Amino acid sequence: MDISGANPITLILLGVGAAAAILLVIKIYGLIFMTGNSPHRVGDAMNVHRASVTEWSGSEGMVNAGGELWRAMSKDDLAPGDHVEVASMKGLVLHVRKKRN
């Protein structure tokens, strides 16, 4: 195929069309094969309701829940080593409370 005499606008349109087709294929692949639950689940989805505090300052810190390190917030006074319950999850932040005996 000789493109030396091709119109530059035609070549640009072909390139844009090819790029759009590639993006469409990627999106369809994602919709078909990448749907489903995230591997990061806590609470009812992962049956993890407990966590342990690894770092804490003020009303936020880091907790270990289900073998993963999570950012967490709480109204309770917490310190590293405390055991907490996962009350809820908003985005990638766990809301925890001090474990009651």
Secondary structure as GFF3:
##gff-version 3
##sequence-region A 1 101
A	DSSP	alpha_helix	8	33	.	.	.	ID=ss1
A	DSSP	beta_strand	50	57	.	.	.	ID=ss2
A	DSSP	beta_strand	60	65	.	.	.	ID=ss3
A	DSSP	beta_strand	68	73	.	.	.	ID=ss4
A	DSSP	beta_strand	83	90	.	.	.	ID=ss5
A	DSSP	beta_strand	93	98	.	.	.	ID=ss6
###
